[in-house]
Amino acid sequence: MIPNLGSLEETILLIVLVMEDEAYGFSISEVYNEKIGKTISIPAIHTVLKRLEKKGFVKSSMGGATQERGGRKKRIYEVTSYGYRALCDLRDTRDKLWENAPNWSLN
């Protein structure tokens, strides 16, 4: 059984999946801002990423040092197969629920 994911955890996990090998704290916050239309702090991103890693949904490794980061390395995240299955299960569950939802007119 896959552990529950909070809404923010699910969103960050999906962003990491979409970004493939370029997912690190700052880049995730930029994509979050662009796609969700809200800002999120880097510490909040790192807190979620640590929780996701502890649950086994993502894994991380240190990327190379860059000149623009003053020679510092960045931690790169990627979704594990377990994390991918969790996202697929969530999508399938939501799709099944939406199939049964009534059509509402918002006018």
DRENDO-1510 file (C-alpha; in Angstrom, 1 decimal, always signed):
<recs>
REC; n; res; u; v; w
REC; 1; MET; +0.0; +0.0; +0.0 .
REC; 2; ILE; +1.3; +3.4; -1.0 .
REC; 3; PRO; +1.5; +6.0; +1.9 .
REC; 4; ASN; -0.8; +9.0; +1.6 .
REC; 5; LEU; +0.6; +12.1; -0.1 .
REC; 6; GLY; -0.4; +15.6; +0.8 .
REC; 7; SER; -1.5; +17.9; -2.0 .
REC; 8; LEU; +1.8; +19.9; -1.9 .
REC; 9; GLU; +3.8; +16.6; -1.8 .
REC; 10; GLU; +2.0; +15.3; -4.8 .
REC; 11; THR; +2.5; +18.6; -6.7 .
REC; 12; ILE; +6.2; +18.7; -5.9 .
REC; 13; LEU; +6.6; +15.0; -6.8 .
REC; 14; LEU; +4.9; +15.6; -10.2 .
REC; 15; ILE; +7.1; +18.7; -10.9 .
REC; 16; VAL; +10.2; +16.6; -10.2 .
REC; 17; LEU; +8.9; +13.9; -12.6 .
REC; 18; VAL; +8.3; +16.5; -15.3 .
REC; 19; MET; +11.7; +18.1; -14.8 .
REC; 20; GLU; +13.6; +14.8; -15.1 .
REC; 21; ASP; +17.3; +15.5; -14.4 .
REC; 22; GLU; +17.1; +19.2; -13.7 .
REC; 23; ALA; +15.0; +19.1; -10.5 .
REC; 24; TYR; +16.7; +20.9; -7.6 .
REC; 25; GLY; +15.3; +23.3; -5.0 .
REC; 26; PHE; +15.4; +26.6; -6.9 .
REC; 27; SER; +14.4; +25.2; -10.3 .
REC; 28; ILE; +11.4; +23.4; -8.7 .
REC; 29; SER; +10.3; +26.7; -7.1 .
REC; 30; GLU; +10.5; +28.4; -10.5 .
REC; 31; VAL; +8.3; +25.7; -12.2 .
REC; 32; TYR; +5.9; +25.7; -9.2 .
REC; 33; ASN; +5.5; +29.5; -9.6 .
REC; 34; GLU; +5.1; +29.2; -13.4 .
REC; 35; LYS; +2.6; +26.3; -13.5 .
REC; 36; ILE; +0.7; +26.8; -10.2 .
REC; 37; GLY; +0.8; +30.6; -10.2 .
REC; 38; LYS; +1.9; +30.8; -6.6 .
REC; 39; THR; +5.2; +31.4; -4.9 .
REC; 40; ILE; +6.8; +28.9; -2.6 .
REC; 41; SER; +9.9; +29.3; -0.5 .
REC; 42; ILE; +13.1; +27.3; -1.1 .
REC; 43; PRO; +13.1; +26.0; +2.5 .
REC; 44; ALA; +9.5; +24.8; +2.0 .
REC; 45; ILE; +10.5; +22.9; -1.2 .
REC; 46; HIS; +13.5; +21.3; +0.7 .
REC; 47; THR; +11.2; +20.2; +3.5 .
REC; 48; VAL; +8.8; +18.5; +1.1 .
REC; 49; LEU; +11.7; +16.9; -0.8 .
REC; 50; LYS; +13.1; +15.5; +2.4 .
REC; 51; ARG; +9.8; +14.0; +3.3 .
REC; 52; LEU; +9.4; +12.5; -0.2 .
REC; 53; GLU; +12.9; +11.1; +0.0 .
REC; 54; LYS; +12.2; +9.6; +3.4 .
REC; 55; LYS; +9.0; +7.9; +2.1 .
REC; 56; GLY; +11.0; +6.5; -0.9 .
REC; 57; PHE; +9.2; +8.6; -3.6 .
REC; 58; VAL; +12.4; +10.4; -4.7 .
REC; 59; LYS; +16.1; +9.9; -4.5 .
REC; 60; SER; +18.8; +12.6; -4.7 .
REC; 61; SER; +22.4; +13.0; -5.7 .
REC; 62; MET; +24.9; +15.8; -5.7 .
REC; 63; GLY; +25.3; +17.6; -9.0 .
REC; 64; GLY; +28.5; +19.2; -10.2 .
REC; 65; ALA; +29.7; +22.5; -8.9 .
REC; 66; THR; +29.0; +25.5; -11.2 .
REC; 67; GLN; +30.6; +28.9; -11.6 .
REC; 68; GLU; +27.3; +30.7; -11.2 .
REC; 69; ARG; +26.7; +29.0; -7.8 .
REC; 70; GLY; +30.2; +30.1; -6.5 .
REC; 71; GLY; +31.6; +26.6; -6.9 .
REC; 72; ARG; +28.8; +25.0; -4.8 .
REC; 73; LYS; +27.1; +21.8; -5.7 .
REC; 74; LYS; +23.4; +21.4; -5.9 .
REC; 75; ARG; +21.3; +18.4; -4.8 .
REC; 76; ILE; +19.4; +16.9; -7.8 .
REC; 77; TYR; +16.2; +14.9; -7.3 .
REC; 78; GLU; +14.6; +12.3; -9.4 .
REC; 79; VAL; +11.4; +10.3; -8.9 .
REC; 80; THR; +11.8; +6.6; -8.0 .
REC; 81; SER; +9.7; +3.8; -9.6 .
REC; 82; TYR; +7.8; +3.7; -6.3 .
REC; 83; GLY; +7.1; +7.5; -6.6 .
REC; 84; TYR; +6.0; +7.0; -10.2 .
REC; 85; ARG; +3.6; +4.2; -9.2 .
REC; 86; ALA; +2.2; +6.5; -6.4 .
REC; 87; LEU; +1.5; +9.3; -8.9 .
REC; 88; CYS; -0.1; +6.8; -11.4 .
REC; 89; ASP; -2.3; +5.4; -8.6 .
REC; 90; LEU; -3.4; +8.9; -7.6 .
REC; 91; ARG; -4.2; +9.9; -11.2 .
REC; 92; ASP; -6.2; +6.7; -11.7 .
REC; 93; THR; -8.2; +7.2; -8.5 .
REC; 94; ARG; -9.0; +10.8; -9.5 .
REC; 95; ASP; -9.9; +9.9; -13.0 .
REC; 96; LYS; -12.4; +7.3; -11.7 .
REC; 97; LEU; -14.0; +9.8; -9.3 .
REC; 98; TRP; -14.2; +12.4; -12.1 .
REC; 99; GLU; -15.9; +9.9; -14.4 .
REC; 100; ASN; -18.8; +9.8; -11.8 .
REC; 101; ALA; -18.9; +13.5; -11.1 .
REC; 102; PRO; -21.9; +15.4; -12.3 .
REC; 103; ASN; -21.4; +18.1; -14.9 .
REC; 104; TRP; -21.9; +21.5; -13.3 .
REC; 105; SER; -22.6; +24.8; -15.1 .
REC; 106; LEU; -20.6; +27.6; -13.5 .
REC; 107; ASN; -22.7; +30.3; -15.2 .
</recs>
